[in-house]
Amino acid sequence: MDTDEGVLCVKFIIQLFYRFITACLHINDWDCLVFTFIFGVVL
């Protein structure tokens, strides 16, 4: 894997996470946040 590809992959994952978290906060769903956090730790 190229370095550029790795950076793009990481940026994509962070962006995905950010969208998940903002969506969770918007609906004020803590289960959603906990799930996202656990998913992040596992990943």
PDB file of N, H, CA, C and O in Angstrom:
ATOM      1  N   MET A   1       0.840  -1.210   0.000  1.00  0.00           N
ATOM      2  CA  MET A   1       0.000   0.000   0.000  1.00  0.00           C
ATOM      3  C   MET A   1       0.871   1.255   0.000  1.00  0.00           C
ATOM      4  O   MET A   1       1.816   1.372   0.781  1.00  0.00           O
ATOM      5  N   ASP A   2       0.540   2.175  -0.877  1.00  0.00           N
ATOM      6  H   ASP A   2      -0.227   2.080  -1.511  1.00  0.00           H
ATOM      7  CA  ASP A   2       1.271   3.440  -0.932  1.00  0.00           C
ATOM      8  C   ASP A   2       0.967   4.285   0.300  1.00  0.00           C
ATOM      9  O   ASP A   2      -0.068   4.118   0.945  1.00  0.00           O
ATOM     10  N   THR A   3       1.878   5.188   0.611  1.00  0.00           N
ATOM     11  H   THR A   3       2.719   5.324   0.087  1.00  0.00           H
ATOM     12  CA  THR A   3       1.678   6.065   1.767  1.00  0.00           C
ATOM     13  C   THR A   3       0.449   6.941   1.550  1.00  0.00           C
ATOM     14  O   THR A   3      -0.341   7.156   2.469  1.00  0.00           O
ATOM     15  N   ASP A   4       0.293   7.447   0.322  1.00  0.00           N
ATOM     16  H   ASP A   4       0.935   7.273  -0.425  1.00  0.00           H
ATOM     17  CA  ASP A   4      -0.859   8.294  -0.008  1.00  0.00           C
ATOM     18  C   ASP A   4      -2.166   7.540   0.204  1.00  0.00           C
ATOM     19  O   ASP A   4      -3.129   8.088   0.739  1.00  0.00           O
ATOM     20  N   GLU A   5      -2.190   6.275  -0.221  1.00  0.00           N
ATOM     21  H   GLU A   5      -1.408   5.830  -0.656  1.00  0.00           H
ATOM     22  CA  GLU A   5      -3.387   5.449  -0.052  1.00  0.00           C
ATOM     23  C   GLU A   5      -3.719   5.283   1.418  1.00  0.00           C
ATOM     24  O   GLU A   5      -4.882   5.366   1.812  1.00  0.00           O
ATOM     25  N   GLY A   6      -2.699   5.049   2.228  1.00  0.00           N
ATOM     26  H   GLY A   6      -1.754   4.981   1.908  1.00  0.00           H
ATOM     27  CA  GLY A   6      -2.887   4.889   3.669  1.00  0.00           C
ATOM     28  C   GLY A   6      -3.464   6.144   4.297  1.00  0.00           C
ATOM     29  O   GLY A   6      -4.376   6.076   5.121  1.00  0.00           O
ATOM     30  N   VAL A   7      -2.924   7.293   3.900  1.00  0.00           N
ATOM     31  H   VAL A   7      -2.183   7.348   3.231  1.00  0.00           H
ATOM     32  CA  VAL A   7      -3.400   8.577   4.430  1.00  0.00           C
ATOM     33  C   VAL A   7      -4.852   8.806   4.028  1.00  0.00           C
ATOM     34  O   VAL A   7      -5.661   9.238   4.848  1.00  0.00           O
ATOM     35  N   LEU A   8      -5.187   8.522   2.778  1.00  0.00           N
ATOM     36  H   LEU A   8      -4.529   8.171   2.111  1.00  0.00           H
ATOM     37  CA  LEU A   8      -6.560   8.688   2.299  1.00  0.00           C
ATOM     38  C   LEU A   8      -7.507   7.779   3.063  1.00  0.00           C
ATOM     39  O   LEU A   8      -8.613   8.184   3.418  1.00  0.00           O
ATOM     40  N   CYS A   9      -7.076   6.559   3.315  1.00  0.00           N
ATOM     41  H   CYS A   9      -6.177   6.230   3.026  1.00  0.00           H
ATOM     42  CA  CYS A   9      -7.883   5.588   4.052  1.00  0.00           C
ATOM     43  C   CYS A   9      -8.167   6.094   5.462  1.00  0.00           C
ATOM     44  O   CYS A   9      -9.306   6.046   5.927  1.00  0.00           O
ATOM     45  N   VAL A  10      -7.131   6.576   6.137  1.00  0.00           N
ATOM     46  H   VAL A  10      -6.206   6.615   5.759  1.00  0.00           H
ATOM     47  CA  VAL A  10      -7.279   7.096   7.501  1.00  0.00           C
ATOM     48  C   VAL A  10      -8.204   8.311   7.510  1.00  0.00           C
ATOM     49  O   VAL A  10      -9.074   8.428   8.373  1.00  0.00           O
ATOM     50  N   LYS A  11      -8.012   9.207   6.553  1.00  0.00           N
ATOM     51  H   LYS A  11      -7.305   9.111   5.852  1.00  0.00           H
ATOM     52  CA  LYS A  11      -8.860  10.404   6.465  1.00  0.00           C
ATOM     53  C   LYS A  11     -10.315  10.011   6.245  1.00  0.00           C
ATOM     54  O   LYS A  11     -11.222  10.602   6.830  1.00  0.00           O
ATOM     55  N   PHE A  12     -10.532   9.006   5.396  1.00  0.00           N
ATOM     56  H   PHE A  12      -9.795   8.526   4.920  1.00  0.00           H
ATOM     57  CA  PHE A  12     -11.883   8.534   5.105  1.00  0.00           C
ATOM     58  C   PHE A  12     -12.543   7.982   6.361  1.00  0.00           C
ATOM     59  O   PHE A  12     -13.703   8.282   6.641  1.00  0.00           O
ATOM     60  N   ILE A  13     -11.796   7.166   7.126  1.00  0.00           N
ATOM     61  H   ILE A  13     -10.853   6.922   6.899  1.00  0.00           H
ATOM     62  CA  ILE A  13     -12.316   6.568   8.363  1.00  0.00           C
ATOM     63  C   ILE A  13     -12.643   7.653   9.383  1.00  0.00           C
ATOM     64  O   ILE A  13     -13.688   7.600  10.032  1.00  0.00           O
ATOM     65  N   ILE A  14     -11.754   8.638   9.528  1.00  0.00           N
ATOM     66  H   ILE A  14     -10.905   8.681   9.001  1.00  0.00           H
ATOM     67  CA  ILE A  14     -11.981   9.735  10.476  1.00  0.00           C
ATOM     68  C   ILE A  14     -13.224  10.529  10.073  1.00  0.00           C
ATOM     69  O   ILE A  14     -14.035  10.898  10.923  1.00  0.00           O
ATOM     70  N   GLN A  15     -13.366  10.789   8.772  1.00  0.00           N
ATOM     71  H   GLN A  15     -12.707  10.490   8.082  1.00  0.00           H
ATOM     72  CA  GLN A  15     -14.523  11.530   8.271  1.00  0.00           C
ATOM     73  C   GLN A  15     -15.812  10.759   8.553  1.00  0.00           C
ATOM     74  O   GLN A  15     -16.823  11.340   8.949  1.00  0.00           O
ATOM     75  N   LEU A  16     -15.761   9.438   8.342  1.00  0.00           N
ATOM     76  H   LEU A  16     -14.941   8.966   8.021  1.00  0.00           H
ATOM     77  CA  LEU A  16     -16.906   8.570   8.601  1.00  0.00           C
ATOM     78  C   LEU A  16     -17.274   8.624  10.077  1.00  0.00           C
ATOM     79  O   LEU A  16     -18.443   8.754  10.439  1.00  0.00           O
ATOM     80  N   PHE A  17     -16.245   8.521  10.923  1.00  0.00           N
ATOM     81  H   PHE A  17     -15.295   8.416  10.628  1.00  0.00           H
ATOM     82  CA  PHE A  17     -16.435   8.593  12.375  1.00  0.00           C
ATOM     83  C   PHE A  17     -17.060   9.915  12.773  1.00  0.00           C
ATOM     84  O   PHE A  17     -18.005   9.953  13.561  1.00  0.00           O
ATOM     85  N   TYR A  18     -16.530  11.001  12.226  1.00  0.00           N
ATOM     86  H   TYR A  18     -15.763  10.971  11.586  1.00  0.00           H
ATOM     87  CA  TYR A  18     -17.012  12.340  12.539  1.00  0.00           C
ATOM     88  C   TYR A  18     -18.495  12.471  12.195  1.00  0.00           C
ATOM     89  O   TYR A  18     -19.266  13.053  12.957  1.00  0.00           O
ATOM     90  N   ARG A  19     -18.885  11.928  11.047  1.00  0.00           N
ATOM     91  H   ARG A  19     -18.258  11.455  10.427  1.00  0.00           H
ATOM     92  CA  ARG A  19     -20.291  11.972  10.627  1.00  0.00           C
ATOM     93  C   ARG A  19     -21.156  11.172  11.577  1.00  0.00           C
ATOM     94  O   ARG A  19     -22.248  11.601  11.949  1.00  0.00           O
ATOM     95  N   PHE A  20     -20.661   9.996  11.972  1.00  0.00           N
ATOM     96  H   PHE A  20     -19.774   9.647  11.669  1.00  0.00           H
ATOM     97  CA  PHE A  20     -21.394   9.153  12.922  1.00  0.00           C
ATOM     98  C   PHE A  20     -21.618   9.902  14.230  1.00  0.00           C
ATOM     99  O   PHE A  20     -22.734   9.946  14.748  1.00  0.00           O
ATOM    100  N   ILE A  21     -20.545  10.493  14.760  1.00  0.00           N
ATOM    101  H   ILE A  21     -19.639  10.458  14.339  1.00  0.00           H
ATOM    102  CA  ILE A  21     -20.605  11.175  16.054  1.00  0.00           C
ATOM    103  C   ILE A  21     -21.523  12.392  15.998  1.00  0.00           C
ATOM    104  O   ILE A  21     -22.323  12.604  16.910  1.00  0.00           O
ATOM    105  N   THR A  22     -21.419  13.196  14.936  1.00  0.00           N
ATOM    106  H   THR A  22     -20.769  13.023  14.195  1.00  0.00           H
ATOM    107  CA  THR A  22     -22.284  14.373  14.826  1.00  0.00           C
ATOM    108  C   THR A  22     -23.741  13.951  14.685  1.00  0.00           C
ATOM    109  O   THR A  22     -24.629  14.603  15.235  1.00  0.00           O
ATOM    110  N   ALA A  23     -23.997  12.866  13.953  1.00  0.00           N
ATOM    111  H   ALA A  23     -23.275  12.337  13.506  1.00  0.00           H
ATOM    112  CA  ALA A  23     -25.360  12.346  13.811  1.00  0.00           C
ATOM    113  C   ALA A  23     -25.879  11.877  15.169  1.00  0.00           C
ATOM    114  O   ALA A  23     -27.026  12.148  15.524  1.00  0.00           O
ATOM    115  N   CYS A  24     -25.039  11.177  15.925  1.00  0.00           N
ATOM    116  H   CYS A  24     -24.107  10.958  15.637  1.00  0.00           H
ATOM    117  CA  CYS A  24     -25.407  10.683  17.254  1.00  0.00           C
ATOM    118  C   CYS A  24     -25.722  11.836  18.192  1.00  0.00           C
ATOM    119  O   CYS A  24     -26.713  11.795  18.922  1.00  0.00           O
ATOM    120  N   LEU A  25     -24.886  12.862  18.176  1.00  0.00           N
ATOM    121  H   LEU A  25     -24.081  12.896  17.583  1.00  0.00           H
ATOM    122  CA  LEU A  25     -25.095  14.020  19.045  1.00  0.00           C
ATOM    123  C   LEU A  25     -26.361  14.770  18.648  1.00  0.00           C
ATOM    124  O   LEU A  25     -27.079  15.299  19.496  1.00  0.00           O
ATOM    125  N   HIS A  26     -26.619  14.807  17.352  1.00  0.00           N
ATOM    126  H   HIS A  26     -26.035  14.377  16.662  1.00  0.00           H
ATOM    127  CA  HIS A  26     -27.788  15.519  16.846  1.00  0.00           C
ATOM    128  C   HIS A  26     -29.086  14.899  17.369  1.00  0.00           C
ATOM    129  O   HIS A  26     -30.030  15.610  17.712  1.00  0.00           O
ATOM    130  N   ILE A  27     -29.120  13.561  17.425  1.00  0.00           N
ATOM    131  H   ILE A  27     -28.354  12.983  17.147  1.00  0.00           H
ATOM    132  CA  ILE A  27     -30.319  12.878  17.945  1.00  0.00           C
ATOM    133  C   ILE A  27     -30.169  12.555  19.428  1.00  0.00           C
ATOM    134  O   ILE A  27     -31.058  11.968  20.045  1.00  0.00           O
ATOM    135  N   ASN A  28     -29.007  12.956  19.996  1.00  0.00           N
ATOM    136  H   ASN A  28     -28.285  13.433  19.496  1.00  0.00           H
ATOM    137  CA  ASN A  28     -28.748  12.766  21.428  1.00  0.00           C
ATOM    138  C   ASN A  28     -28.862  11.298  21.842  1.00  0.00           C
ATOM    139  O   ASN A  28     -29.493  10.970  22.846  1.00  0.00           O
ATOM    140  N   ASP A  29     -28.242  10.425  21.051  1.00  0.00           N
ATOM    141  H   ASP A  29     -27.730  10.691  20.235  1.00  0.00           H
ATOM    142  CA  ASP A  29     -28.310   8.985  21.306  1.00  0.00           C
ATOM    143  C   ASP A  29     -26.977   8.500  21.878  1.00  0.00           C
ATOM    144  O   ASP A  29     -25.984   8.403  21.157  1.00  0.00           O
ATOM    145  N   TRP A  30     -26.962   8.199  23.173  1.00  0.00           N
ATOM    146  H   TRP A  30     -27.769   8.278  23.759  1.00  0.00           H
ATOM    147  CA  TRP A  30     -25.710   7.788  23.829  1.00  0.00           C
ATOM    148  C   TRP A  30     -25.300   6.372  23.451  1.00  0.00           C
ATOM    149  O   TRP A  30     -24.109   6.075  23.367  1.00  0.00           O
ATOM    150  N   ASP A  31     -26.288   5.484  23.220  1.00  0.00           N
ATOM    151  H   ASP A  31     -27.256   5.725  23.288  1.00  0.00           H
ATOM    152  CA  ASP A  31     -25.970   4.115  22.789  1.00  0.00           C
ATOM    153  C   ASP A  31     -25.184   4.163  21.484  1.00  0.00           C
ATOM    154  O   ASP A  31     -24.238   3.403  21.278  1.00  0.00           O
ATOM    155  N   CYS A  32     -25.596   5.067  20.619  1.00  0.00           N
ATOM    156  H   CYS A  32     -26.365   5.685  20.787  1.00  0.00           H
ATOM    157  CA  CYS A  32     -24.942   5.252  19.327  1.00  0.00           C
ATOM    158  C   CYS A  32     -23.494   5.696  19.518  1.00  0.00           C
ATOM    159  O   CYS A  32     -22.591   5.191  18.850  1.00  0.00           O
ATOM    160  N   LEU A  33     -23.274   6.647  20.436  1.00  0.00           N
ATOM    161  H   LEU A  33     -24.007   7.057  20.979  1.00  0.00           H
ATOM    162  CA  LEU A  33     -21.922   7.136  20.715  1.00  0.00           C
ATOM    163  C   LEU A  33     -21.043   6.034  21.294  1.00  0.00           C
ATOM    164  O   LEU A  33     -19.886   5.875  20.903  1.00  0.00           O
ATOM    165  N   VAL A  34     -21.611   5.274  22.232  1.00  0.00           N
ATOM    166  H   VAL A  34     -22.550   5.403  22.550  1.00  0.00           H
ATOM    167  CA  VAL A  34     -20.860   4.179  22.856  1.00  0.00           C
ATOM    168  C   VAL A  34     -20.482   3.144  21.802  1.00  0.00           C
ATOM    169  O   VAL A  34     -19.351   2.658  21.778  1.00  0.00           O
ATOM    170  N   PHE A  35     -21.427   2.810  20.936  1.00  0.00           N
ATOM    171  H   PHE A  35     -22.346   3.204  20.956  1.00  0.00           H
ATOM    172  CA  PHE A  35     -21.170   1.855  19.862  1.00  0.00           C
ATOM    173  C   PHE A  35     -20.048   2.352  18.952  1.00  0.00           C
ATOM    174  O   PHE A  35     -19.145   1.595  18.594  1.00  0.00           O
ATOM    175  N   THR A  36     -20.116   3.625  18.586  1.00  0.00           N
ATOM    176  H   THR A  36     -20.849   4.239  18.877  1.00  0.00           H
ATOM    177  CA  THR A  36     -19.095   4.219  17.719  1.00  0.00           C
ATOM    178  C   THR A  36     -17.722   4.168  18.385  1.00  0.00           C
ATOM    179  O   THR A  36     -16.717   3.869  17.739  1.00  0.00           O
ATOM    180  N   PHE A  37     -17.691   4.467  19.691  1.00  0.00           N
ATOM    181  H   PHE A  37     -18.507   4.710  20.215  1.00  0.00           H
ATOM    182  CA  PHE A  37     -16.440   4.446  20.447  1.00  0.00           C
ATOM    183  C   PHE A  37     -15.859   3.037  20.486  1.00  0.00           C
ATOM    184  O   PHE A  37     -14.672   2.845  20.225  1.00  0.00           O
ATOM    185  N   ILE A  38     -16.699   2.046  20.813  1.00  0.00           N
ATOM    186  H   ILE A  38     -17.664   2.202  21.024  1.00  0.00           H
ATOM    187  CA  ILE A  38     -16.255   0.650  20.875  1.00  0.00           C
ATOM    188  C   ILE A  38     -15.760   0.199  19.503  1.00  0.00           C
ATOM    189  O   ILE A  38     -14.724  -0.456  19.391  1.00  0.00           O
ATOM    190  N   PHE A  39     -16.513   0.557  18.458  1.00  0.00           N
ATOM    191  H   PHE A  39     -17.355   1.089  18.549  1.00  0.00           H
ATOM    192  CA  PHE A  39     -16.131   0.215  17.088  1.00  0.00           C
ATOM    193  C   PHE A  39     -14.756   0.803  16.758  1.00  0.00           C
ATOM    194  O   PHE A  39     -13.929   0.156  16.116  1.00  0.00           O
ATOM    195  N   GLY A  40     -14.527   2.043  17.210  1.00  0.00           N
ATOM    196  H   GLY A  40     -15.199   2.569  17.731  1.00  0.00           H
ATOM    197  CA  GLY A  40     -13.247   2.714  16.978  1.00  0.00           C
ATOM    198  C   GLY A  40     -12.101   2.023  17.690  1.00  0.00           C
ATOM    199  O   GLY A  40     -11.004   1.898  17.145  1.00  0.00           O
ATOM    200  N   VAL A  41     -12.359   1.574  18.915  1.00  0.00           N
ATOM    201  H   VAL A  41     -13.250   1.675  19.358  1.00  0.00           H
ATOM    202  CA  VAL A  41     -11.327   0.879  19.698  1.00  0.00           C
ATOM    203  C   VAL A  41     -10.988  -0.460  19.044  1.00  0.00           C
ATOM    204  O   VAL A  41      -9.820  -0.835  18.935  1.00  0.00           O
ATOM    205  N   VAL A  42     -12.028  -1.171  18.613  1.00  0.00           N
ATOM    206  H   VAL A  42     -12.976  -0.866  18.703  1.00  0.00           H
ATOM    207  CA  VAL A  42     -11.825  -2.469  17.955  1.00  0.00           C
ATOM    208  C   VAL A  42     -11.052  -2.289  16.658  1.00  0.00           C
ATOM    209  O   VAL A  42     -10.167  -3.081  16.335  1.00  0.00           O
ATOM    210  N   LEU A  43     -11.400  -1.229  15.912  1.00  0.00           N
ATOM    211  H   LEU A  43     -12.120  -0.586  16.175  1.00  0.00           H
ATOM    212  CA  LEU A  43     -10.750  -0.956  14.637  1.00  0.00           C
ATOM    213  C   LEU A  43      -9.306  -0.529  14.895  1.00  0.00           C
ATOM    214  O   LEU A  43      -8.567  -0.248  13.951  1.00  0.00           O
TER     215      LEU A  43
END
